[in-house]
Amino acid sequence: MALTRRTLLTGAAALPLAGSVQTASGVGNHTMNDAPAVKDLIEELVEKYGDGGVAPIVSLGDAVLRQVAEPFDGQVDDNVLAEFIALMQRTMRAAPGVGVAAPQIGVPVQIAVLEDPATVPPEIAEARHRYKLEFFAAINPTYRSAGPRRRGFYEGCLSMPGYTGVVNRYFSVHAKYLDPAGATQRKTFEGWQARIVQHETDHLRGTVYVDKLETRSLCTIENYSANWADPVPTRAAEALGFDLD
């Protein structure tokens, strides 16, 4: 079913972490009064980078990362939406990262793409419950905890390259979103997959991971790699003085 404004507004549609990346300051830096329409922003990016290109990533400090993104309700047609999602996928893979939210490429709309090849050693995969996540696009996603259990691990963000910090997140979440065909999807994610879902969905609410991290855990990638790249950050918590749930 097409994700048109009509189907979304009538409810008929219900019958669907960071590497070295090019960043761009000011891509989404507009006030509420002068901000271009989401439709115009999407079409501009697709026209500029649609032929196999990669969009620049917006850096932390840009206002677009701090506003609640507007729901997608058919601002562009299915063909343009598909091109936009493909652009987001290319951008995520080129970064490389395991997710990109539309505000990270300057568009305040509730769309995110997620994918994790989980190419990590077995001991890390087991400790972090990190297993392969197939690519998918989530439109207007929400999540809620599937239980009280939380786990703390280092994570990063393409919009703040060079740093990493520990975030204590829900181990398991129930997610609800629309897929690009307009069908409502309800899925439960665990472990690292749940972490990615929470991280990207938070972006659509104007929340960046630094808002939730254990402040004393924040470090440069260089310090992390040299000192704290354990499967579980127990040593870092003890040495740096932060809590692990």
ROSE-4610 file (N, C-alpha, C; in Angstrom, 1 decimal, always signed):
// ROSE-4610
residu = [M/M/M/A/A/A/L/L/L/T/T/T/R/R/R/R/R/R/T/T/T/L/L/L/L/L/L/T/T/T/G/G/G/A/A/A/A/A/A/A/A/A/L/L/L/P/P/P/L/L/L/A/A/A/G/G/G/S/S/S/V/V/V/Q/Q/Q/T/T/T/A/A/A/S/S/S/G/G/G/V/V/V/G/G/G/N/N/N/H/H/H/T/T/T/M/M/M/N/N/N/D/D/D/A/A/A/P/P/P/A/A/A/V/V/V/K/K/K/D/D/D/L/L/L/I/I/I/E/E/E/E/E/E/L/L/L/V/V/V/E/E/E/K/K/K/Y/Y/Y/G/G/G/D/D/D/G/G/G/G/G/G/V/V/V/A/A/A/P/P/P/I/I/I/V/V/V/S/S/S/L/L/L/G/G/G/D/D/D/A/A/A/V/V/V/L/L/L/R/R/R/Q/Q/Q/V/V/V/A/A/A/E/E/E/P/P/P/F/F/F/D/D/D/G/G/G/Q/Q/Q/V/V/V/D/D/D/D/D/D/N/N/N/V/V/V/L/L/L/A/A/A/E/E/E/F/F/F/I/I/I/A/A/A/L/L/L/M/M/M/Q/Q/Q/R/R/R/T/T/T/M/M/M/R/R/R/A/A/A/A/A/A/P/P/P/G/G/G/V/V/V/G/G/G/V/V/V/A/A/A/A/A/A/P/P/P/Q/Q/Q/I/I/I/G/G/G/V/V/V/P/P/P/V/V/V/Q/Q/Q/I/I/I/A/A/A/V/V/V/L/L/L/E/E/E/D/D/D/P/P/P/A/A/A/T/T/T/V/V/V/P/P/P/P/P/P/E/E/E/I/I/I/A/A/A/E/E/E/A/A/A/R/R/R/H/H/H/R/R/R/Y/Y/Y/K/K/K/L/L/L/E/E/E/F/F/F/F/F/F/A/A/A/A/A/A/I/I/I/N/N/N/P/P/P/T/T/T/Y/Y/Y/R/R/R/S/S/S/A/A/A/G/G/G/P/P/P/R/R/R/R/R/R/R/R/R/G/G/G/F/F/F/Y/Y/Y/E/E/E/G/G/G/C/C/C/L/L/L/S/S/S/M/M/M/P/P/P/G/G/G/Y/Y/Y/T/T/T/G/G/G/V/V/V/V/V/V/N/N/N/R/R/R/Y/Y/Y/F/F/F/S/S/S/V/V/V/H/H/H/A/A/A/K/K/K/Y/Y/Y/L/L/L/D/D/D/P/P/P/A/A/A/G/G/G/A/A/A/T/T/T/Q/Q/Q/R/R/R/K/K/K/T/T/T/F/F/F/E/E/E/G/G/G/W/W/W/Q/Q/Q/A/A/A/R/R/R/I/I/I/V/V/V/Q/Q/Q/H/H/H/E/E/E/T/T/T/D/D/D/H/H/H/L/L/L/R/R/R/G/G/G/T/T/T/V/V/V/Y/Y/Y/V/V/V/D/D/D/K/K/K/L/L/L/E/E/E/T/T/T/R/R/R/S/S/S/L/L/L/C/C/C/T/T/T/I/I/I/E/E/E/N/N/N/Y/Y/Y/S/S/S/A/A/A/N/N/N/W/W/W/A/A/A/D/D/D/P/P/P/V/V/V/P/P/P/T/T/T/R/R/R/A/A/A/A/A/A/E/E/E/A/A/A/L/L/L/G/G/G/F/F/F/D/D/D/L/L/L/D/D/D]
num = [1/1/1/2/2/2/3/3/3/4/4/4/5/5/5/6/6/6/7/7/7/8/8/8/9/9/9/10/10/10/11/11/11/12/12/12/13/13/13/14/14/14/15/15/15/16/16/16/17/17/17/18/18/18/19/19/19/20/20/20/21/21/21/22/22/22/23/23/23/24/24/24/25/25/25/26/26/26/27/27/27/28/28/28/29/29/29/30/30/30/31/31/31/32/32/32/33/33/33/34/34/34/35/35/35/36/36/36/37/37/37/38/38/38/39/39/39/40/40/40/41/41/41/42/42/42/43/43/43/44/44/44/45/45/45/46/46/46/47/47/47/48/48/48/49/49/49/50/50/50/51/51/51/52/52/52/53/53/53/54/54/54/55/55/55/56/56/56/57/57/57/58/58/58/59/59/59/60/60/60/61/61/61/62/62/62/63/63/63/64/64/64/65/65/65/66/66/66/67/67/67/68/68/68/69/69/69/70/70/70/71/71/71/72/72/72/73/73/73/74/74/74/75/75/75/76/76/76/77/77/77/78/78/78/79/79/79/80/80/80/81/81/81/82/82/82/83/83/83/84/84/84/85/85/85/86/86/86/87/87/87/88/88/88/89/89/89/90/90/90/91/91/91/92/92/92/93/93/93/94/94/94/95/95/95/96/96/96/97/97/97/98/98/98/99/99/99/100/100/100/101/101/101/102/102/102/103/103/103/104/104/104/105/105/105/106/106/106/107/107/107/108/108/108/109/109/109/110/110/110/111/111/111/112/112/112/113/113/113/114/114/114/115/115/115/116/116/116/117/117/117/118/118/118/119/119/119/120/120/120/121/121/121/122/122/122/123/123/123/124/124/124/125/125/125/126/126/126/127/127/127/128/128/128/129/129/129/130/130/130/131/131/131/132/132/132/133/133/133/134/134/134/135/135/135/136/136/136/137/137/137/138/138/138/139/139/139/140/140/140/141/141/141/142/142/142/143/143/143/144/144/144/145/145/145/146/146/146/147/147/147/148/148/148/149/149/149/150/150/150/151/151/151/152/152/152/153/153/153/154/154/154/155/155/155/156/156/156/157/157/157/158/158/158/159/159/159/160/160/160/161/161/161/162/162/162/163/163/163/164/164/164/165/165/165/166/166/166/167/167/167/168/168/168/169/169/169/170/170/170/171/171/171/172/172/172/173/173/173/174/174/174/175/175/175/176/176/176/177/177/177/178/178/178/179/179/179/180/180/180/181/181/181/182/182/182/183/183/183/184/184/184/185/185/185/186/186/186/187/187/187/188/188/188/189/189/189/190/190/190/191/191/191/192/192/192/193/193/193/194/194/194/195/195/195/196/196/196/197/197/197/198/198/198/199/199/199/200/200/200/201/201/201/202/202/202/203/203/203/204/204/204/205/205/205/206/206/206/207/207/207/208/208/208/209/209/209/210/210/210/211/211/211/212/212/212/213/213/213/214/214/214/215/215/215/216/216/216/217/217/217/218/218/218/219/219/219/220/220/220/221/221/221/222/222/222/223/223/223/224/224/224/225/225/225/226/226/226/227/227/227/228/228/228/229/229/229/230/230/230/231/231/231/232/232/232/233/233/233/234/234/234/235/235/235/236/236/236/237/237/237/238/238/238/239/239/239/240/240/240/241/241/241/242/242/242/243/243/243/244/244/244/245/245/245]
x = [+0.9/+0.0/+0.9/+0.6/+1.3/+1.2/+2.3/+2.3/+1.9/+0.7/+0.2/-0.3/-0.5/-1.0/-2.4/-3.2/-4.6/-4.6/-3.8/-3.9/-3.4/-2.3/-1.8/-2.8/-3.4/-4.3/-5.6/-6.0/-7.2/-7.0/-5.7/-5.4/-5.4/-5.6/-5.6/-4.3/-3.2/-1.9/-1.6/-2.4/-2.2/-2.7/-3.6/-4.2/-3.2/+3.0/+3.7/+4.5/+26.2/+26.8/+28.1/+29.5/+30.0/+31.4/+31.6/+32.9/+33.4/+34.3/+34.8/+33.8/+33.2/+32.2/+32.3/+32.0/+31.9/+30.8/+31.1/+30.1/+29.9/+28.7/+28.4/+27.8/+28.4/+27.7/+26.8/+25.6/+24.7/+23.7/+23.8/+22.9/+21.5/+21.2/+19.8/+19.6/+20.5/+20.5/+19.5/+18.3/+17.2/+16.4/+15.9/+14.9/+13.6/+12.7/+11.3/+10.6/+10.9/+10.1/+10.6/+12.0/+12.5/+12.8/+12.5/+12.9/+12.1/+12.9/+12.2/+11.3/+10.3/+9.3/+10.1/+9.6/+10.3/+10.3/+9.2/+9.1/+10.2/+10.5/+11.5/+12.9/+13.1/+14.4/+14.7/+13.7/+13.9/+14.2/+13.4/+13.5/+14.9/+15.4/+16.7/+17.8/+17.7/+18.8/+18.7/+17.6/+17.4/+18.0/+17.7/+18.2/+19.7/+20.2/+21.7/+22.5/+22.0/+22.8/+22.1/+21.0/+20.3/+20.9/+21.9/+22.5/+23.7/+23.5/+24.6/+25.4/+25.0/+25.7/+25.5/+26.2/+26.1/+25.9/+24.9/+24.6/+25.6/+25.9/+26.8/+26.0/+26.7/+26.1/+26.1/+25.0/+24.9/+25.6/+26.4/+27.1/+26.3/+26.7/+26.0/+26.2/+25.2/+25.1/+24.2/+23.9/+22.9/+21.5/+20.7/+19.3/+18.5/+18.7/+17.8/+17.9/+19.0/+19.2/+18.5/+18.0/+17.4/+15.9/+15.3/+13.9/+13.2/+11.9/+11.1/+10.8/+11.2/+10.9/+9.5/+9.0/+7.6/+7.3/+6.1/+5.8/+5.7/+6.1/+5.9/+4.5/+3.9/+2.4/+2.2/+3.1/+3.0/+3.5/+4.5/+5.0/+5.6/+6.1/+6.6/+5.9/+6.0/+5.3/+6.2/+5.7/+6.4/+7.8/+7.9/+9.1/+10.2/+9.8/+10.8/+11.2/+10.2/+10.4/+11.4/+11.3/+12.2/+13.6/+13.7/+15.0/+15.6/+14.8/+15.3/+15.9/+15.1/+15.5/+16.8/+16.9/+18.1/+19.3/+19.1/+20.2/+20.6/+19.6/+20.0/+20.8/+20.4/+21.1/+22.5/+22.7/+24.1/+24.9/+24.3/+25.0/+25.4/+24.5/+24.8/+26.0/+25.9/+27.0/+28.3/+28.3/+29.5/+30.2/+29.4/+30.0/+31.2/+31.2/+30.1/+29.4/+28.1/+27.4/+26.3/+25.6/+24.6/+23.2/+23.1/+21.8/+22.0/+21.0/+21.0/+19.5/+19.3/+18.0/+18.0/+16.8/+16.7/+17.2/+17.0/+17.6/+19.1/+19.8/+21.2/+21.7/+20.8/+21.2/+20.3/+19.8/+19.2/+17.8/+17.1/+15.6/+14.9/+14.1/+13.4/+12.1/+12.2/+11.1/+11.4/+10.3/+10.5/+10.7/+11.9/+12.4/+13.8/+14.0/+15.3/+15.6/+16.9/+17.3/+18.3/+18.2/+19.0/+19.5/+20.8/+21.4/+22.7/+22.9/+24.2/+24.7/+25.8/+26.4/+27.0/+27.2/+27.7/+29.0/+29.9/+31.2/+32.1/+31.9/+32.7/+33.1/+34.2/+34.6/+33.5/+33.5/+32.4/+32.3/+33.4/+33.3/+32.6/+32.8/+32.1/+30.6/+30.4/+29.0/+28.2/+28.8/+28.1/+27.9/+28.9/+28.9/+27.9/+27.8/+27.0/+25.7/+25.5/+24.3/+24.1/+25.2/+25.2/+25.2/+24.1/+23.9/+23.4/+23.5/+23.2/+21.8/+21.7/+20.4/+20.2/+19.3/+19.0/+18.5/+18.9/+18.5/+16.9/+16.5/+15.1/+15.0/+13.9/+13.6/+12.4/+12.4/+11.4/+10.8/+9.5/+8.8/+7.9/+8.0/+7.2/+7.4/+8.6/+8.8/+8.6/+8.2/+8.1/+8.7/+9.1/+9.5/+9.1/+9.0/+8.8/+9.5/+9.9/+10.7/+9.9/+10.6/+9.9/+10.2/+10.8/+11.1/+12.1/+12.3/+13.2/+14.7/+15.1/+16.5/+17.2/+18.4/+19.1/+20.6/+21.3/+22.7/+23.4/+24.6/+25.4/+26.6/+26.8/+27.9/+28.3/+29.5/+30.0/+29.2/+28.8/+28.3/+28.7/+28.6/+28.9/+27.9/+28.2/+27.2/+27.9/+27.3/+27.9/+27.9/+27.0/+26.9/+27.9/+28.6/+29.6/+30.8/+31.5/+32.6/+33.8/+34.5/+35.7/+35.5/+34.3/+34.0/+33.1/+33.1/+32.2/+31.9/+30.8/+30.4/+29.4/+29.3/+28.4/+27.0/+26.1/+24.7/+24.0/+23.3/+22.6/+21.2/+20.9/+19.7/+18.9/+17.6/+16.8/+17.4/+17.5/+18.0/+17.0/+15.7/+14.7/+13.6/+13.2/+12.1/+11.1/+9.9/+8.8/+8.8/+8.9/+9.0/+7.7/+7.3/+6.2/+6.5/+6.3/+6.7/+6.0/+6.0/+5.5/+6.7/+6.5/+7.5/+7.2/+8.1/+7.9/+6.7/+6.1/+4.9/+3.6/+3.8/+2.7/+2.1/+2.7/+2.2/+2.8/+1.9/+2.4/+3.2/+4.3/+5.2/+5.3/+5.2/+5.4/+6.4/+7.6/+8.6/+9.3/+9.8/+10.6/+12.1/+12.9/+14.3/+15.1/+16.2/+16.9/+18.4/+19.1/+20.6/+21.0/+22.0/+22.5/+21.5/+20.6/+19.6/+18.7/+18.3/+17.4/+18.1/+19.4/+20.2/+20.2/+20.3/+20.3/+18.9/+17.8/+16.5/+16.2/+16.7/+16.5/+17.3/+18.6/+19.4/+18.8/+18.4/+17.9/+16.5/+15.7/+14.3/+14.5/+15.4/+15.7/+16.1/+16.8/+17.2/+15.9/+14.9/+13.7/+12.9/+13.3/+12.7/+13.6/+14.7/+15.6/+16.5/+16.7/+17.6/+18.8/+20.0/+21.2/+21.8/+22.6/+23.1/+23.8/+24.4/+25.1/+24.2/+22.9/+21.9/+21.7/+22.0/+21.7/+22.9/+24.1/+25.3/+25.7/+26.5/+27.2/+28.3/+28.2/+29.1/+30.6/+30.9/+32.3/+32.9/+32.0/+32.5/+33.0/+32.6/+32.9/+34.4/+34.8/+36.2/+36.4/+37.6/+37.9/+38.0/+37.8/+38.0/+39.4/+40.4/+41.7/+41.9/+41.4/+41.5/+40.7/+39.5/+38.7/+39.5/+40.0/+40.7/+42.0/+42.6/+43.9/+43.6/+42.4/+42.3/+41.0/+39.9/+38.6/+37.8/+38.5/+37.8/+37.5/+37.0/+36.6/+35.2/+34.9/+33.6/+32.5/+32.8/+31.9/+32.7/+32.2/+33.0/+33.1/+33.3/+33.4/+34.7/+35.8/+37.0/+36.9/+36.3/+36.2/+35.3/+34.2/+33.3/+34.0/+34.9/+35.6/+36.7/+37.4/+38.5/+38.0/+36.9/+36.5/+35.3/+34.7/+33.7/+32.4/+31.8/+30.4/+29.7/+28.4/+27.5/+27.2/+27.1/+26.6/+25.4/+24.3/+23.1/+23.2]
y = [-1.2/+0.0/+1.2/+2.2/+3.4/+4.3/+4.9/+5.8/+7.2/+7.4/+8.7/+9.4/+10.7/+11.5/+11.0/+10.6/+10.2/+8.9/+7.9/+6.7/+6.8/+7.7/+7.9/+8.6/+9.6/+10.4/+9.7/+8.8/+8.0/+6.8/+6.4/+5.2/+4.0/+4.1/+2.9/+2.2/+3.0/+2.4/+1.2/+1.1/+0.1/-1.3/-1.3/-2.6/-3.2/-1.7/-1.9/-1.7/+2.0/+3.0/+3.6/+4.4/+5.4/+5.2/+5.6/+5.5/+6.9/+7.0/+8.3/+8.7/+9.9/+10.3/+11.7/+12.1/+13.5/+14.2/+15.3/+16.0/+17.4/+18.0/+19.3/+20.1/+21.3/+22.2/+23.1/+23.3/+24.2/+23.6/+22.3/+21.7/+21.8/+21.6/+21.7/+22.9/+23.9/+24.9/+26.1/+25.9/+26.9/+27.1/+28.3/+28.5/+28.0/+27.9/+27.3/+28.1/+29.4/+30.3/+30.2/+30.0/+30.0/+28.6/+27.6/+26.2/+25.8/+25.3/+24.8/+23.6/+23.4/+22.3/+20.9/+19.9/+18.6/+18.1/+18.3/+17.9/+18.5/+19.8/+20.4/+19.9/+19.7/+19.2/+17.8/+16.9/+15.6/+15.6/+16.4/+16.4/+17.0/+18.0/+18.6/+17.6/+16.8/+15.8/+14.7/+14.3/+13.2/+13.7/+14.9/+15.5/+15.6/+16.0/+16.3/+15.0/+14.0/+12.9/+11.6/+11.7/+10.5/+9.5/+9.9/+9.1/+8.4/+7.6/+6.9/+7.7/+8.9/+9.8/+9.5/+10.2/+10.0/+11.4/+11.6/+12.8/+13.1/+14.4/+14.8/+14.6/+14.3/+14.1/+15.4/+15.8/+17.0/+16.8/+17.8/+17.7/+18.2/+17.6/+18.0/+19.5/+20.2/+21.7/+22.3/+21.5/+22.0/+21.8/+22.8/+22.9/+21.7/+21.2/+20.1/+18.9/+18.7/+17.5/+17.7/+18.9/+19.2/+19.5/+19.3/+19.4/+18.1/+18.1/+16.9/+16.8/+15.8/+15.6/+15.5/+16.0/+15.8/+14.4/+13.9/+12.6/+12.6/+11.5/+11.3/+11.1/+11.9/+11.7/+11.9/+11.4/+11.5/+12.8/+13.4/+14.7/+14.5/+13.3/+13.0/+11.7/+11.5/+10.2/+9.0/+7.9/+6.6/+6.5/+7.0/+6.9/+7.8/+9.0/+9.9/+9.3/+8.8/+8.2/+7.0/+6.2/+5.1/+5.6/+6.6/+7.2/+7.8/+8.4/+9.0/+7.9/+6.9/+5.8/+5.1/+5.0/+4.4/+5.3/+6.6/+7.6/+7.5/+7.3/+7.1/+5.9/+4.8/+3.5/+3.7/+4.3/+4.5/+5.4/+6.4/+7.3/+6.5/+5.7/+4.9/+3.9/+3.2/+2.3/+2.9/+4.1/+4.8/+5.3/+5.6/+6.3/+5.7/+4.4/+3.5/+3.6/+3.2/+3.2/+2.1/+1.9/+0.9/+1.5/+2.8/+3.5/+5.0/+5.5/+6.9/+7.4/+8.5/+9.1/+10.3/+10.6/+11.7/+13.0/+13.4/+14.7/+14.7/+13.5/+13.5/+13.9/+13.9/+14.5/+15.7/+16.3/+17.7/+17.7/+16.6/+16.6/+16.2/+17.1/+16.8/+16.0/+14.8/+13.9/+12.6/+11.9/+10.7/+9.4/+9.4/+8.2/+7.9/+6.6/+6.1/+4.8/+4.6/+3.3/+2.6/+1.3/+0.5/-0.7/-1.1/-2.3/-2.5/-3.8/-4.1/-5.4/-5.4/-6.7/-7.5/-6.8/-7.4/-8.2/-7.6/-8.3/-8.1/-8.7/-8.6/-10.0/-10.1/-11.4/-12.0/-13.4/-14.1/-13.7/-13.5/-13.1/-11.8/-10.8/-9.6/-9.7/-10.5/-10.7/-11.3/-12.2/-12.9/-11.9/-11.2/-10.3/-9.2/-8.7/-7.5/-7.9/-9.2/-9.7/-9.0/-9.0/-8.3/-9.3/-9.3/-10.2/-9.5/-10.1/-9.4/-8.9/-7.6/-7.0/-6.6/-7.3/-7.0/-5.6/-5.0/-3.7/-3.5/-2.4/-2.0/-0.5/+0.0/+1.4/+1.5/+2.4/+2.6/+4.0/+4.1/+5.4/+5.6/+6.8/+7.1/+6.1/+5.7/+4.6/+5.1/+4.2/+4.4/+3.1/+3.2/+2.0/+2.2/+1.1/+1.0/-0.2/-0.1/-1.1/-2.4/-3.5/-4.9/-5.5/-4.7/-5.2/-4.2/-4.4/-3.4/-3.6/-4.7/-4.9/-3.9/-3.4/-2.5/-2.9/-2.5/-2.8/-1.6/-1.4/-0.3/-0.7/+0.0/-0.2/+1.1/+1.1/+2.3/+2.3/+3.5/+3.7/+5.1/+5.3/+6.6/+7.1/+8.2/+8.8/+9.4/+9.2/+9.8/+11.3/+11.9/+13.4/+13.9/+13.1/+13.5/+12.6/+12.6/+11.7/+11.9/+10.9/+11.0/+10.8/+10.6/+10.3/+9.1/+8.6/+7.5/+7.5/+7.0/+7.0/+5.9/+5.6/+4.5/+5.0/+4.3/+4.6/+3.3/+3.5/+2.4/+2.4/+1.4/+1.4/+0.1/+0.1/-1.1/-2.2/-3.4/-4.6/-5.0/-4.9/-5.3/-4.3/-4.0/-3.0/-3.6/-3.1/-3.4/-2.1/-2.3/-1.2/-1.3/-0.2/-0.1/+1.0/+0.6/+1.6/+1.2/+2.1/+1.8/+1.4/+0.4/+0.1/+1.0/+1.0/+1.9/+1.6/+0.4/+0.0/+0.5/+1.0/+1.6/+0.6/-0.6/-1.6/-1.3/-1.5/-1.4/-2.6/-2.4/-3.5/-3.3/-4.4/-4.5/-5.6/-5.2/-6.2/-6.0/-7.0/-6.9/-7.1/-6.2/-6.3/-6.4/-7.2/-7.4/-7.0/-6.8/-6.6/-5.4/-5.6/-4.5/-4.0/-4.9/-4.4/-3.5/-3.8/-2.9/-1.5/-1.6/-0.3/+0.5/-0.1/+0.7/+1.3/+0.5/+1.0/+2.2/+2.1/+3.2/+4.5/+4.3/+5.4/+6.1/+5.4/+6.1/+6.7/+6.1/+6.6/+7.9/+7.9/+9.1/+10.3/+10.0/+11.1/+11.8/+11.1/+11.7/+12.5/+12.4/+13.2/+14.3/+14.5/+15.6/+15.2/+13.9/+13.5/+12.8/+13.2/+12.6/+11.8/+10.8/+9.8/+10.5/+11.7/+12.3/+12.8/+12.9/+13.3/+12.2/+11.0/+9.9/+9.1/+9.5/+8.8/+9.0/+8.1/+8.3/+9.2/+10.4/+11.6/+11.2/+10.5/+10.2/+9.2/+8.5/+7.5/+8.1/+9.4/+10.0/+10.1/+9.6/+9.6/+9.7/+10.0/+10.0/+8.5/+8.4/+7.0/+6.5/+7.4/+6.9/+6.4/+7.1/+6.6/+5.3/+5.2/+4.0/+2.8/+3.0/+1.9/+1.5/+2.4/+2.1/+1.5/+1.9/+1.5/+0.8/+1.0/+0.5/-0.4/-0.9/-1.7/-3.1/-3.3/-4.6/-5.0/-6.3/-6.7/-6.1/-5.9/-5.2/-4.2/-2.9/-1.8/-1.8/-3.0/-3.1/-2.3/-2.5/-1.9/-0.4/+0.1/+1.5/+2.1/+1.4/+1.9/+2.1/+1.1/+1.2/+2.3/+2.4/+3.4/+4.8/+5.0/+6.3/+6.8/+5.8/+6.2/+6.5/+5.6/+5.7/+4.4/+4.5/+3.4/+2.5/+1.2/+0.3/-0.4/-0.4/-1.0/-2.5]
z = [+0.0/+0.0/+0.0/-0.8/-0.9/+0.3/+0.7/+1.9/+1.4/+1.0/+0.6/+1.8/+1.6/+2.7/+3.0/+2.0/+2.3/+3.1/+2.8/+3.5/+5.0/+5.1/+6.5/+7.4/+6.8/+7.6/+7.9/+7.1/+7.4/+8.1/+8.3/+9.0/+8.2/+6.8/+6.0/+5.8/+6.1/+5.9/+6.9/+8.0/+8.9/+8.4/+7.3/+6.7/+5.7/+7.2/+7.1/+8.5/+14.6/+15.5/+14.9/+14.8/+13.9/+13.4/+12.1/+11.5/+11.1/+10.2/+9.7/+8.6/+8.8/+7.8/+7.5/+6.3/+5.9/+6.7/+7.3/+8.0/+7.4/+7.6/+7.0/+8.1/+8.4/+9.3/+8.5/+9.2/+8.6/+7.6/+7.3/+6.3/+6.8/+8.0/+8.5/+9.4/+9.4/+10.4/+10.0/+10.3/+10.0/+11.2/+11.4/+12.4/+12.0/+13.0/+12.7/+11.6/+11.6/+10.7/+9.3/+9.1/+7.7/+7.2/+7.9/+7.5/+6.3/+5.3/+4.1/+4.4/+3.6/+3.8/+3.7/+4.4/+4.3/+2.9/+2.2/+0.8/+0.0/+0.1/-0.6/-0.3/+1.0/+1.5/+0.9/+1.0/+0.4/-1.1/-1.8/-3.2/-3.6/-2.8/-3.1/-2.9/-1.8/-1.6/-2.6/-3.0/-4.0/-5.3/-5.7/-7.0/-6.9/-5.8/-5.7/-5.6/-4.8/-4.5/-4.9/-5.7/-6.0/-6.9/-7.7/-8.7/-8.1/-7.1/-6.4/-5.4/-5.1/-4.2/-2.8/-1.9/-0.5/+0.1/+1.0/+1.6/+2.7/+3.0/+4.1/+5.4/+6.5/+7.8/+8.5/+9.1/+9.9/+11.3/+11.7/+13.0/+14.2/+15.3/+16.6/+16.8/+17.1/+17.2/+16.2/+15.2/+14.2/+14.8/+14.6/+15.2/+14.7/+13.5/+13.0/+13.9/+14.6/+15.5/+16.8/+17.1/+18.4/+18.3/+17.2/+17.1/+16.9/+17.3/+17.1/+15.6/+14.9/+13.5/+13.3/+12.1/+11.8/+11.3/+11.6/+11.0/+9.5/+8.9/+7.5/+7.2/+6.4/+6.1/+4.6/+3.7/+2.3/+1.7/+2.3/+1.8/+0.4/+0.1/-1.2/-1.7/-3.0/-3.5/-3.3/-3.7/-3.4/-4.0/-5.3/-6.0/-5.3/-5.0/-4.3/-2.9/-2.2/-0.9/-1.1/-2.1/-2.3/-2.6/-3.4/-3.7/-2.4/-1.6/-0.4/+0.6/+0.7/+1.6/+1.1/-0.3/-0.9/-0.6/-0.7/-0.3/+1.1/+2.0/+3.4/+3.6/+2.9/+3.0/+2.5/+1.4/+0.9/+1.9/+2.4/+3.4/+4.6/+5.1/+6.3/+6.1/+4.9/+4.6/+4.3/+3.7/+3.4/+4.6/+5.7/+6.8/+7.5/+7.9/+7.9/+9.3/+9.3/+10.5/+10.5/+11.6/+11.7/+11.7/+11.5/+11.4/+11.0/+10.4/+10.1/+10.2/+10.8/+10.9/+10.0/+9.4/+8.5/+8.9/+10.2/+10.7/+10.5/+10.5/+10.4/+9.0/+8.0/+6.7/+6.4/+7.5/+7.4/+7.2/+7.3/+7.0/+8.3/+8.9/+10.1/+9.9/+9.4/+9.2/+9.8/+10.3/+11.1/+10.2/+9.7/+8.9/+9.3/+9.5/+9.9/+9.1/+8.8/+8.3/+9.2/+9.3/+10.2/+9.6/+9.9/+9.4/+10.2/+10.6/+11.3/+10.8/+10.1/+9.7/+10.8/+12.0/+13.2/+13.0/+12.2/+12.0/+13.1/+14.2/+15.5/+15.9/+16.7/+17.2/+18.0/+18.1/+18.8/+20.2/+20.9/+22.3/+22.6/+21.6/+21.7/+21.4/+20.3/+19.9/+21.1/+21.8/+22.9/+24.1/+24.4/+25.6/+25.3/+24.1/+23.8/+23.2/+23.0/+22.3/+21.0/+20.2/+19.0/+17.8/+17.1/+16.0/+14.8/+13.7/+12.4/+12.4/+11.9/+11.7/+10.3/+9.6/+8.2/+8.0/+6.8/+6.5/+6.6/+7.2/+7.1/+7.3/+6.7/+6.9/+7.9/+8.8/+9.8/+9.7/+9.4/+9.2/+10.4/+11.0/+12.2/+13.3/+13.7/+14.7/+16.1/+16.9/+18.4/+19.0/+20.3/+21.0/+22.5/+23.2/+24.6/+25.1/+26.4/+27.0/+27.1/+26.8/+26.9/+28.3/+29.2/+30.6/+31.2/+32.5/+33.2/+33.0/+32.4/+32.3/+31.4/+31.8/+31.0/+31.0/+29.9/+29.7/+29.3/+29.8/+29.5/+28.6/+27.4/+26.5/+25.9/+25.4/+24.7/+23.3/+22.9/+21.6/+21.1/+19.8/+19.2/+18.3/+17.6/+16.7/+15.5/+14.3/+13.1/+13.2/+13.9/+14.0/+15.1/+15.8/+16.7/+16.6/+15.5/+15.3/+16.2/+16.5/+17.3/+18.8/+19.3/+20.7/+20.9/+22.1/+22.4/+23.9/+24.3/+25.7/+26.0/+27.3/+27.7/+27.9/+27.3/+27.5/+28.1/+29.2/+29.8/+29.1/+28.3/+27.5/+27.8/+27.5/+27.7/+26.8/+27.4/+26.7/+25.7/+25.9/+24.9/+24.8/+23.6/+23.3/+22.3/+22.5/+21.5/+20.6/+19.3/+18.4/+17.4/+17.0/+16.1/+15.0/+13.8/+12.7/+11.4/+10.5/+9.1/+8.2/+7.4/+6.4/+5.1/+4.2/+3.0/+2.2/+2.3/+1.6/+2.3/+3.5/+4.3/+5.3/+5.5/+6.4/+7.8/+8.8/+10.2/+10.6/+11.2/+11.7/+13.2/+13.9/+15.3/+15.6/+16.1/+16.4/+17.7/+18.3/+19.5/+19.2/+19.7/+19.4/+20.8/+20.7/+21.9/+21.7/+22.8/+22.7/+21.9/+21.0/+20.2/+19.2/+18.7/+17.8/+18.5/+19.7/+20.5/+20.8/+21.0/+21.2/+19.9/+18.7/+17.5/+17.3/+17.6/+17.4/+18.3/+19.6/+20.5/+20.1/+19.7/+19.3/+18.1/+17.1/+15.9/+16.1/+16.9/+17.2/+18.0/+19.0/+19.8/+18.9/+17.8/+16.9/+16.4/+16.2/+15.6/+16.6/+17.9/+19.0/+19.4/+18.7/+19.0/+20.1/+20.4/+21.5/+20.8/+21.3/+20.9/+22.0/+21.7/+22.7/+23.8/+23.6/+24.7/+25.8/+25.4/+26.4/+27.5/+27.1/+27.9/+28.5/+28.0/+28.4/+29.8/+30.4/+31.6/+31.4/+32.0/+31.6/+31.8/+32.9/+33.1/+32.2/+31.4/+30.5/+29.1/+28.9/+27.6/+27.3/+26.2/+25.8/+24.3/+23.9/+22.5/+22.0/+20.7/+20.1/+20.4/+20.3/+20.6/+22.0/+23.0/+24.4/+24.6/+23.9/+24.0/+23.4/+22.2/+21.6/+22.4/+23.0/+23.7/+25.1/+25.7/+27.1/+27.5/+26.7/+27.3/+26.3/+25.3/+24.2/+24.7/+25.9/+26.4/+25.9/+25.9/+25.5/+26.4/+27.7/+28.6/+29.3/+29.5/+30.0/+31.5/+32.2/+33.6/+34.1/+33.5/+33.9/+33.8/+32.7/+32.5/+33.5/+33.9/+34.9/+36.3/+36.6/+37.9/+37.8/+36.7/+36.6/+36.5/+35.7/+35.4/+36.3/+37.0/+38.1/+37.5/+36.7/+36.3/+36.5/+36.4/+36.7/+35.5/+35.7/+34.7/+35.3/+34.5/+34.9/+34.7]
